Amino acid sequence: MIVRNKQDFFLLFKQHDHGLASGEMARYWKREFFIRPDLRREVEYATANHDRAWIPLDHLPLWNDSDQKPYSFIDYPLEEKINHYEQGIDEVQDKTNYGAVLCSMHYSSFFPKNSSQAVISSFISREISRRERIFDRMITSISDDEVAFHFHLLQFCDDLSLYICMNEPGVQKERELSWFRDGFRQKFSFARNGMMAKWEDRKTISVDPFPFEEAFYVSIPFVKVLKRDIKEKGLDKAYQQGEKGELRVRIIRKQG
């Protein structure tokens, strides 16, 4: 769950809904910038479904009693989260082996490779083995640079979708979430210094350099849950009865 904490309510975005928006972004990626177009369908599928691990977890949000808010994808209990990561990668692998590689890399990147926590080190080890098995069986040869490009594309689309969900629409640059204030971490041949997003108004975001074929819209559903309803009814019922909405944003080229 992506949780935006407001004074009197929470806005809750399901991870898979945000993931589907990421996939929409990948589908608009410029053809001339896309390496190995023969793999494009698998990359797009992986990008759209990279967070399907969260579908069962986000069916009903879990309350974080110590912080007095719903758990988000950031602080969700680790062991249960990792178990679902693996299930989500399994589900992607049922559709595309290469897509599973990209999702495996994505989830593994959340943790230090030399972690002393057994649950993390075991997960990383299993995912390394998964990727090795997949590559050993693949008929098509894929270079390290090609894999890196597809992985960075998935992560950029993921980050841009998070940028939409986690920031207040129309927020001034200096008040953005610190994760994205100085631009995105991914580098591409056409964006050696990375890319920068900016809220032009409450319904429009510019991206520079612009990696997409054209301007387009993405829509991400959310549920508005009043804090007083949580106190009176509990989180489950307050979420089920919460006001449903949709965050619709246009992605454009930087103007001027």
Backbone bond lengths (Angstrom), bond angles and torsions (degrees), N, CA, C in turn:
res aa  C-N    CA-C-N  psi(-1)  N-CA   C-N-CA  omega(-1)  CA-C   N-CA-C  phi
1 M - - - 1.464 - - 1.527 109.42 -
2 I 1.314 115.11 136.60 1.460 120.81 170.48 1.521 106.32 -96.65
3 V 1.320 116.54 126.51 1.462 121.66 -172.82 1.524 109.10 -118.32
4 R 1.324 116.32 120.18 1.468 121.10 172.05 1.520 107.29 -107.90
5 N 1.316 115.73 118.09 1.458 122.93 -172.78 1.532 110.11 -93.95
6 K 1.328 115.60 114.50 1.463 121.41 177.33 1.529 108.74 -108.88
7 Q 1.321 116.75 175.43 1.463 120.05 -174.26 1.527 112.22 -60.41
8 D 1.326 117.42 -46.14 1.461 121.01 -173.20 1.524 113.87 -113.87
9 F 1.316 116.81 -1.90 1.467 119.64 -175.93 1.519 110.97 -156.91
10 F 1.314 115.13 167.58 1.458 122.82 171.12 1.524 108.89 -113.20
11 L 1.326 116.79 142.15 1.452 121.76 166.54 1.521 107.16 -101.72
12 L 1.327 116.40 123.34 1.458 121.86 -176.28 1.520 109.95 -115.28
13 F 1.325 115.70 122.49 1.457 123.23 177.89 1.525 108.56 -111.61
14 K 1.312 117.53 126.88 1.464 120.30 175.30 1.522 109.76 -68.90
15 Q 1.325 115.24 139.84 1.464 120.37 -178.07 1.524 112.14 -59.18
16 H 1.328 117.10 -41.44 1.460 118.98 -176.35 1.528 110.59 -68.41
17 D 1.332 117.63 -33.06 1.460 120.04 176.45 1.527 110.27 -64.02
18 H 1.314 116.21 -43.10 1.471 119.96 176.11 1.531 110.10 -64.06
19 G 1.348 117.06 -37.12 1.457 120.67 178.06 1.518 112.53 -63.66
20 L 1.325 116.69 -40.66 1.466 119.98 178.00 1.530 110.85 -61.69
21 A 1.329 117.25 -35.87 1.467 120.46 175.33 1.521 110.57 -65.18
22 S 1.324 116.97 -37.19 1.469 120.79 175.57 1.523 110.38 -60.18
23 G 1.332 115.99 -42.50 1.462 120.39 178.58 1.517 111.97 -63.06
24 E 1.325 117.21 -36.85 1.464 121.03 177.39 1.530 109.78 -62.40
25 M 1.316 117.02 -40.32 1.464 120.76 177.09 1.524 111.03 -62.08
26 A 1.329 116.80 -43.06 1.464 120.53 -179.89 1.524 111.20 -61.19
27 R 1.327 116.51 -35.24 1.466 119.65 -179.43 1.530 112.41 -68.29
28 Y 1.329 117.38 -22.26 1.458 120.82 177.88 1.531 112.92 -92.36
29 W 1.326 117.92 -0.95 1.470 120.79 -178.35 1.532 110.15 -58.84
30 K 1.311 116.71 135.46 1.465 121.01 -176.32 1.524 111.81 -57.51
31 R 1.318 116.11 134.18 1.464 120.98 179.09 1.525 111.32 -58.84
32 E 1.316 116.66 -39.96 1.470 119.73 -177.15 1.525 112.16 -68.60
33 F 1.332 117.97 -20.15 1.459 122.17 179.69 1.530 112.64 -94.65
34 F 1.335 117.04 -5.25 1.465 119.94 -172.69 1.530 110.13 -93.88
35 I 1.317 115.86 119.09 1.469 122.06 179.40 1.525 109.06 -86.37
36 R 1.314 116.01 133.44 1.459 123.20 -179.32 1.531 112.46 62.19
37 P 1.319 117.81 67.41 1.461 120.68 -179.79 1.521 113.81 -59.84
38 D 1.337 117.90 -19.73 1.463 119.75 177.25 1.521 112.15 -66.22
39 L 1.336 116.96 -17.27 1.469 121.91 179.38 1.529 111.84 -103.64
40 R 1.317 115.45 4.89 1.471 118.64 -171.49 1.525 112.37 -60.77
41 R 1.316 117.97 -43.44 1.457 119.65 -177.20 1.533 110.92 -60.38
42 E 1.322 117.27 -39.16 1.465 120.56 179.88 1.527 111.19 -69.69
43 V 1.341 116.55 -38.23 1.465 120.26 178.19 1.526 110.19 -65.66
44 E 1.318 116.59 -43.17 1.466 120.21 178.73 1.523 111.18 -63.19
45 Y 1.333 116.73 -40.56 1.467 119.74 179.28 1.528 110.41 -63.73
46 A 1.326 116.08 -44.80 1.466 119.79 179.94 1.521 110.80 -62.26
47 T 1.329 117.20 -41.05 1.462 120.69 -178.78 1.528 110.71 -65.28
48 A 1.327 116.71 -43.12 1.470 120.36 -179.72 1.521 112.44 -68.81
49 N 1.334 117.13 -29.54 1.459 121.20 -172.90 1.528 113.59 -111.88
50 H 1.319 117.24 14.15 1.464 119.25 -175.27 1.524 112.03 -64.26
51 D 1.327 118.10 -23.22 1.468 120.35 -179.47 1.522 113.32 -109.80
52 R 1.329 117.65 21.35 1.464 117.96 179.16 1.534 110.93 -68.26
53 A 1.321 117.66 -14.29 1.464 120.94 173.27 1.525 111.52 -56.30
54 W 1.335 116.41 -26.58 1.465 121.39 -175.06 1.524 113.41 -87.10
55 I 1.324 117.90 -5.23 1.466 118.96 -176.21 1.532 111.97 -55.46
56 P 1.342 120.00 -51.80 1.467 118.40 179.10 1.528 113.22 -69.16
57 L 1.334 117.43 -32.23 1.463 120.12 -178.57 1.524 111.63 -71.08
58 D 1.336 116.29 -31.47 1.464 120.47 -177.60 1.531 112.89 -91.88
59 H 1.326 116.35 2.71 1.472 118.28 177.56 1.522 109.69 -57.27
60 L 1.331 115.58 -42.46 1.457 121.86 169.67 1.528 107.39 -138.56
61 P 1.320 118.57 130.74 1.470 120.46 -179.26 1.526 111.36 -66.82
62 L 1.318 114.85 157.29 1.461 122.37 -179.36 1.528 108.34 -109.65
63 W 1.318 115.70 135.32 1.465 120.47 -175.26 1.529 110.94 -84.78
64 N 1.330 115.29 130.98 1.465 122.50 175.02 1.520 107.69 -94.55
65 D 1.322 115.69 99.33 1.459 120.58 -172.19 1.523 111.95 -65.67
66 S 1.316 117.58 -36.87 1.467 119.98 -176.76 1.525 111.72 -69.40
67 D 1.337 117.61 -33.91 1.460 120.91 -179.28 1.522 112.97 -99.85
68 Q 1.335 116.74 -3.82 1.463 122.12 178.78 1.539 112.42 54.65
69 K 1.323 113.59 51.15 1.456 120.82 176.10 1.527 108.42 -161.22
70 P 1.320 117.75 163.98 1.469 118.56 175.58 1.527 110.34 -66.03
71 Y 1.331 115.71 145.73 1.458 119.04 173.22 1.526 109.31 -62.66
72 S 1.324 115.49 141.33 1.458 121.49 174.22 1.532 108.64 -107.84
73 F 1.314 115.90 177.74 1.461 119.91 176.79 1.527 111.65 -61.82
74 I 1.321 117.28 -20.81 1.467 121.17 -177.63 1.525 111.53 -76.12
75 D 1.335 117.17 -43.75 1.467 119.97 -171.67 1.529 113.62 -112.90
76 Y 1.323 117.86 10.10 1.464 121.04 -179.47 1.534 110.12 -59.28
77 P 1.357 118.80 143.64 1.463 120.97 -178.51 1.533 112.34 -49.14
78 L 1.319 115.89 128.33 1.461 122.85 -165.83 1.519 113.97 -62.27
79 E 1.319 117.87 -50.59 1.461 119.80 -172.65 1.529 111.57 -63.32
80 E 1.333 115.94 -44.34 1.459 118.73 179.35 1.528 110.72 -65.40
81 K 1.334 115.96 -38.43 1.460 120.42 179.37 1.536 110.59 -62.41
82 I 1.307 117.34 -45.33 1.467 120.75 -178.96 1.528 111.10 -65.42
83 N 1.333 117.40 -40.51 1.469 119.70 177.07 1.529 111.15 -57.11
84 H 1.313 116.17 -41.02 1.460 119.98 179.67 1.524 111.90 -74.85
85 Y 1.323 117.39 -31.33 1.466 118.99 173.00 1.531 109.96 -53.37
86 E 1.317 115.41 -49.32 1.470 119.42 -177.94 1.525 111.49 -63.49
87 Q 1.322 116.62 -40.91 1.466 119.57 178.47 1.532 110.70 -63.03
88 G 1.320 116.22 -39.44 1.457 120.14 178.97 1.517 112.02 -64.83
89 I 1.320 116.98 -41.76 1.467 120.86 177.54 1.524 109.87 -64.85
90 D 1.333 116.64 -39.79 1.475 120.21 175.97 1.525 110.87 -56.99
91 E 1.332 116.36 -43.40 1.467 120.50 -178.24 1.531 111.13 -66.15
92 V 1.316 116.98 -39.34 1.461 119.73 175.80 1.529 110.19 -64.74
93 Q 1.340 116.24 -39.67 1.463 119.92 -178.93 1.528 112.12 -65.18
94 D 1.321 117.02 -26.22 1.469 119.71 174.95 1.525 111.40 -61.70
95 K 1.345 116.86 -23.69 1.466 121.65 -177.94 1.530 112.31 -104.34
96 T 1.320 117.05 -36.54 1.454 120.79 -175.79 1.523 110.51 -155.50
97 N 1.316 116.44 121.42 1.462 120.61 178.21 1.528 111.44 -65.24
98 Y 1.324 115.94 -45.13 1.462 118.22 -177.95 1.528 110.66 -66.95
99 G 1.319 117.29 -37.26 1.460 119.88 175.20 1.519 111.83 -60.25
100 A 1.335 116.39 -36.81 1.464 120.26 177.72 1.524 111.10 -65.38
101 V 1.324 117.35 -36.13 1.468 120.80 175.74 1.524 110.18 -58.86
102 L 1.327 116.06 -47.50 1.465 120.02 -178.05 1.526 111.73 -64.75
103 C 1.341 116.83 -41.47 1.474 119.76 178.19 1.522 110.86 -67.86
104 S 1.321 117.39 -37.09 1.462 121.72 176.72 1.529 110.42 -62.09
105 M 1.315 116.55 -44.91 1.465 120.70 176.97 1.525 110.92 -61.48
106 H 1.326 115.29 -40.68 1.470 120.53 -178.83 1.522 111.11 -61.54
107 Y 1.320 117.54 -52.39 1.466 120.24 -179.33 1.525 112.08 -66.19
108 S 1.321 116.79 -38.04 1.462 119.99 179.89 1.524 111.48 -64.59
109 S 1.330 116.83 -29.63 1.465 120.65 -177.09 1.520 112.77 -68.96
110 F 1.326 117.41 -12.08 1.468 120.46 -179.77 1.531 112.35 -72.49
111 F 1.333 116.85 -16.77 1.458 120.95 -169.83 1.527 111.60 -124.39
112 P 1.342 117.47 150.59 1.467 119.87 174.34 1.525 110.43 -68.38
113 K 1.325 117.01 138.66 1.469 120.98 -176.82 1.523 112.35 -64.06
114 N 1.320 116.42 -29.14 1.460 120.27 -177.93 1.532 112.07 -101.98
115 S 1.329 117.20 30.51 1.464 120.80 -177.98 1.529 111.21 -58.53
116 S 1.327 115.40 141.17 1.466 120.96 177.70 1.523 112.01 -86.14
117 Q 1.344 117.46 -7.54 1.459 121.00 178.95 1.529 109.21 -80.20
118 A 1.311 115.96 123.08 1.466 120.64 -174.33 1.520 111.91 -59.75
119 V 1.342 117.22 -39.23 1.467 120.11 -177.57 1.524 110.61 -63.84
120 I 1.329 117.25 -34.02 1.464 121.13 179.58 1.523 110.85 -77.76
121 S 1.325 116.83 -48.66 1.469 119.65 -177.85 1.523 111.51 -62.53
122 S 1.334 117.50 -36.52 1.463 120.80 177.91 1.527 110.79 -66.91
123 F 1.330 115.87 -41.65 1.466 120.32 177.95 1.523 110.88 -61.13
124 I 1.317 117.05 -48.02 1.465 120.61 -179.27 1.521 110.78 -61.25
125 S 1.332 116.82 -42.08 1.458 120.53 179.29 1.525 111.60 -62.54
126 R 1.319 116.87 -43.65 1.473 120.23 179.18 1.523 111.47 -64.61
127 E 1.327 116.50 -37.61 1.464 119.26 -178.96 1.527 111.92 -73.14
128 I 1.318 117.44 -34.88 1.464 119.66 173.66 1.528 109.71 -60.77
129 S 1.327 116.25 -43.44 1.472 120.26 178.56 1.521 110.69 -63.88
130 R 1.331 117.48 -40.41 1.465 120.95 178.40 1.532 109.74 -58.21
131 R 1.327 115.95 -49.51 1.466 119.61 -176.65 1.528 111.37 -64.23
132 E 1.319 116.74 -38.60 1.462 119.87 178.20 1.523 111.22 -63.81
133 R 1.336 116.57 -41.85 1.468 120.24 179.06 1.526 110.76 -62.95
134 I 1.330 115.73 -42.79 1.469 119.42 -178.99 1.526 110.55 -64.12
135 F 1.324 117.33 -47.36 1.464 120.33 -178.93 1.528 111.58 -64.19
136 D 1.331 116.55 -34.83 1.467 120.01 178.34 1.526 111.73 -63.94
137 R 1.330 116.63 -31.05 1.468 120.80 -177.05 1.524 113.16 -90.36
138 M 1.317 117.05 -14.04 1.459 119.59 -173.95 1.527 111.16 -72.67
139 I 1.309 115.62 136.74 1.464 121.99 177.27 1.522 109.79 -80.71
140 T 1.315 117.13 -42.01 1.462 122.48 -178.85 1.525 110.26 -77.40
141 S 1.312 116.27 130.30 1.455 121.15 177.10 1.530 109.65 -81.54
142 I 1.323 116.56 133.81 1.464 122.10 179.60 1.525 107.94 -128.45
143 S 1.321 116.89 125.41 1.459 120.47 -177.42 1.524 110.99 -76.83
144 D 1.319 115.54 162.02 1.459 120.50 177.87 1.530 111.03 -60.67
145 D 1.326 116.87 -37.65 1.472 120.22 179.92 1.520 111.18 -65.87
146 E 1.331 116.61 -37.61 1.460 120.21 179.16 1.517 111.15 -68.01
147 V 1.320 116.18 -42.72 1.470 119.93 177.00 1.528 109.50 -61.40
148 A 1.323 116.64 -43.64 1.463 120.52 -178.55 1.527 110.90 -61.41
149 F 1.344 116.76 -40.95 1.464 119.45 178.51 1.525 111.10 -62.00
150 H 1.317 117.56 -47.98 1.466 120.68 -178.54 1.527 111.28 -63.69
151 F 1.319 116.25 -39.06 1.461 121.20 178.61 1.534 110.38 -64.28
152 H 1.338 116.84 -44.90 1.460 120.00 179.90 1.528 111.28 -67.41
153 L 1.334 117.13 -34.02 1.458 119.77 176.37 1.528 110.27 -62.83
154 L 1.337 116.26 -47.20 1.476 120.04 177.61 1.524 109.72 -56.83
155 Q 1.319 117.23 -46.95 1.458 119.65 -175.43 1.533 112.07 -70.06
156 F 1.327 117.01 -34.02 1.465 118.04 176.69 1.525 110.86 -65.39
157 C 1.329 116.76 -46.31 1.468 119.43 179.72 1.527 110.40 -63.18
158 D 1.314 117.03 -37.39 1.461 121.61 175.04 1.528 110.16 -60.97
159 D 1.326 116.82 -47.59 1.461 120.57 -178.21 1.529 112.08 -65.66
160 L 1.325 117.00 -40.07 1.461 119.42 179.62 1.528 110.66 -65.64
161 S 1.326 117.01 -37.96 1.459 119.71 176.68 1.534 110.90 -67.20
162 L 1.332 117.20 -39.54 1.467 120.45 174.97 1.532 110.86 -62.68
163 Y 1.319 115.65 -39.33 1.471 121.01 177.70 1.528 110.15 -55.83
164 I 1.320 116.24 -41.02 1.465 120.90 179.50 1.527 110.82 -66.44
165 C 1.330 116.01 -45.93 1.469 120.10 -173.90 1.528 113.16 -74.79
166 M 1.326 117.20 -36.31 1.460 120.34 -168.35 1.526 114.01 -91.35
167 N 1.324 116.94 -17.95 1.461 120.40 177.33 1.523 110.74 -94.22
168 E 1.310 115.60 153.19 1.458 121.25 171.18 1.522 108.08 -70.84
169 P 1.333 120.30 126.79 1.467 121.28 179.19 1.521 111.71 -53.07
170 G 1.348 115.42 132.40 1.457 120.78 178.82 1.516 114.92 80.92
171 V 1.335 117.95 5.86 1.462 121.08 -175.81 1.533 110.63 -61.64
172 Q 1.328 116.30 145.05 1.453 121.33 175.22 1.524 109.64 -69.12
173 K 1.326 116.49 149.25 1.463 121.88 -173.18 1.531 112.19 -54.13
174 E 1.307 116.36 -44.20 1.466 119.74 -176.09 1.523 113.10 -69.78
175 R 1.340 116.86 -11.73 1.469 120.14 179.94 1.524 112.01 -108.33
176 E 1.316 117.31 7.34 1.465 120.94 176.00 1.519 111.16 -65.50
177 L 1.335 114.66 162.85 1.457 120.30 170.37 1.526 108.75 -55.91
178 S 1.318 116.87 135.52 1.468 121.59 -173.90 1.527 112.82 -60.11
179 W 1.342 117.33 -26.68 1.463 120.42 -179.86 1.525 112.36 -53.71
180 F 1.330 117.23 -36.07 1.467 121.32 -169.49 1.523 113.70 -119.26
181 R 1.316 117.04 -0.41 1.462 120.51 -172.41 1.533 112.45 -60.14
182 D 1.322 115.79 -35.53 1.465 120.54 -177.96 1.527 112.42 -100.88
183 G 1.316 116.90 19.14 1.453 120.64 178.35 1.522 111.79 101.85
184 F 1.330 114.76 178.41 1.461 121.03 -176.97 1.522 110.66 -94.89
185 R 1.308 115.97 151.17 1.465 122.29 -172.23 1.525 113.11 -75.50
186 Q 1.330 118.51 -21.98 1.448 121.39 -173.79 1.531 110.93 -77.50
187 K 1.319 115.74 139.44 1.463 122.65 177.16 1.526 108.81 -114.85
188 F 1.339 115.59 142.06 1.460 122.12 178.14 1.524 108.92 -133.69
189 S 1.329 116.41 167.47 1.464 120.19 -178.31 1.525 112.07 -59.48
190 F 1.325 117.30 -32.61 1.461 121.96 -179.60 1.528 111.91 -91.82
191 A 1.340 116.47 -3.56 1.468 121.52 -177.98 1.529 107.99 -143.28
192 R 1.324 115.24 71.24 1.468 120.84 -175.39 1.525 112.39 -62.89
193 N 1.303 116.45 -26.60 1.467 120.70 179.64 1.523 112.13 -103.26
194 G 1.334 116.97 13.78 1.446 120.78 -178.34 1.520 111.68 84.93
195 M 1.317 115.61 -177.43 1.458 121.86 -179.08 1.526 110.50 -119.17
196 M 1.313 114.57 155.66 1.461 121.65 -179.23 1.525 109.26 -123.75
197 A 1.315 116.72 133.45 1.458 121.68 173.45 1.523 109.07 -108.66
198 K 1.327 115.01 152.74 1.470 119.95 179.87 1.529 108.84 -150.62
199 W 1.336 115.13 135.32 1.459 119.95 173.36 1.523 108.65 -75.35
200 E 1.327 116.44 114.17 1.464 120.81 176.81 1.523 110.92 -80.89
201 D 1.307 116.43 -33.34 1.464 123.55 172.28 1.527 105.99 -159.57
202 R 1.304 118.42 -168.62 1.462 120.41 -173.73 1.536 113.62 -72.13
203 K 1.329 117.03 -11.19 1.460 119.77 -177.11 1.521 113.52 -126.51
204 T 1.329 117.08 8.95 1.462 120.67 -173.98 1.518 110.66 -139.26
205 I 1.325 115.56 133.89 1.464 122.42 176.80 1.525 108.22 -125.85
206 S 1.325 116.67 131.16 1.464 120.53 173.61 1.528 109.34 -98.56
207 V 1.320 115.66 148.37 1.466 122.14 176.52 1.525 107.80 -127.21
208 D 1.333 116.44 132.50 1.455 121.76 -177.63 1.532 110.28 -139.88
209 P 1.360 118.00 127.85 1.466 128.23 -9.92 1.533 110.58 -62.39
210 F 1.318 115.10 156.52 1.465 120.90 -173.11 1.529 109.50 -92.05
211 P 1.348 118.81 115.50 1.464 120.70 -173.73 1.522 114.62 -93.79
212 F 1.327 117.27 2.29 1.460 120.99 -170.44 1.537 111.57 -104.24
213 E 1.322 115.32 160.34 1.463 120.96 -179.78 1.526 111.86 -64.68
214 E 1.324 116.39 -36.60 1.462 121.25 -175.74 1.519 108.90 -162.95
215 A 1.319 116.11 170.02 1.468 120.29 173.62 1.526 109.07 -65.29
216 F 1.321 116.11 148.71 1.466 120.20 -178.37 1.524 109.59 -156.91
217 Y 1.333 114.55 167.02 1.464 121.43 178.75 1.528 110.11 -106.72
218 V 1.327 115.78 146.67 1.463 121.46 165.64 1.526 107.74 -126.18
219 S 1.323 116.00 146.72 1.463 122.14 178.70 1.510 108.87 -127.93
220 I 1.324 116.77 130.19 1.457 122.05 -177.70 1.527 108.50 -127.34
221 P 1.335 117.57 117.02 1.472 119.97 179.46 1.530 112.13 -67.89
222 F 1.312 115.77 154.02 1.462 121.56 174.59 1.519 108.92 -147.67
223 V 1.333 114.99 166.79 1.465 121.62 172.92 1.531 107.55 -123.57
224 K 1.324 115.37 129.54 1.468 121.74 176.12 1.521 108.06 -93.53
225 V 1.326 115.48 118.01 1.465 121.13 -176.28 1.524 109.06 -116.34
226 L 1.313 116.84 116.73 1.459 121.25 -179.27 1.525 110.48 -71.64
227 K 1.322 116.32 138.08 1.458 120.63 -179.67 1.535 111.27 -65.78
228 R 1.308 117.08 -34.56 1.471 118.82 178.77 1.529 110.80 -67.22
229 D 1.340 116.86 -32.41 1.461 119.65 177.65 1.529 110.99 -69.09
230 I 1.318 116.79 -36.20 1.469 120.11 176.91 1.522 109.69 -62.49
231 K 1.330 115.95 -43.17 1.466 120.48 -179.37 1.530 111.25 -65.43
232 E 1.322 116.73 -38.16 1.463 120.48 -176.52 1.523 113.54 -83.22
233 K 1.350 117.18 -36.85 1.467 120.69 -170.90 1.520 114.15 -114.06
234 G 1.330 116.48 -15.42 1.457 119.79 -171.80 1.523 109.48 91.96
235 L 1.330 115.95 157.07 1.458 120.49 -174.05 1.528 112.61 -64.34
236 D 1.331 117.81 -42.26 1.466 120.22 -176.51 1.529 111.46 -56.75
237 K 1.327 116.17 -53.90 1.468 119.83 -177.07 1.533 110.79 -68.47
238 A 1.337 116.88 -39.21 1.463 119.99 179.91 1.530 110.33 -62.49
239 Y 1.332 116.54 -37.56 1.461 120.29 178.63 1.529 110.87 -69.22
240 Q 1.319 116.51 -45.73 1.464 120.37 -179.57 1.528 111.80 -60.61
241 Q 1.328 116.10 -34.09 1.461 120.70 -177.62 1.526 113.16 -97.35
242 G 1.326 116.54 3.12 1.456 120.74 -176.76 1.523 112.83 -66.42
243 E 1.312 114.96 160.17 1.469 121.15 -179.33 1.525 109.66 -76.30
244 K 1.317 116.36 123.64 1.457 121.54 -179.88 1.524 110.13 -87.54
245 G 1.314 115.20 139.00 1.455 120.83 179.19 1.516 110.50 -144.55
246 E 1.317 115.26 -176.63 1.463 121.24 -178.31 1.520 108.85 -145.05
247 L 1.306 115.77 128.20 1.462 121.60 175.74 1.524 107.60 -93.55
248 R 1.322 116.20 111.18 1.464 122.03 -177.12 1.529 108.82 -113.26
249 V 1.326 114.99 122.18 1.460 120.53 -172.89 1.524 109.57 -132.85
250 R 1.336 116.57 141.44 1.457 121.45 175.22 1.522 109.23 -98.63
251 I 1.333 116.74 132.56 1.458 123.57 178.58 1.526 107.68 -101.34
252 I 1.327 117.04 121.30 1.463 120.60 -174.55 1.528 110.98 -130.03
253 R 1.319 114.75 168.75 1.457 122.56 172.03 1.539 108.75 -74.98
254 K 1.305 116.91 146.65 1.469 120.84 176.94 1.524 109.38 -58.82
255 Q 1.320 116.19 134.54 1.448 121.59 -177.99 1.523 110.96 -89.55
256 G 1.341 116.95 141.08 1.455 121.64 174.59 1.513 114.27 80.00
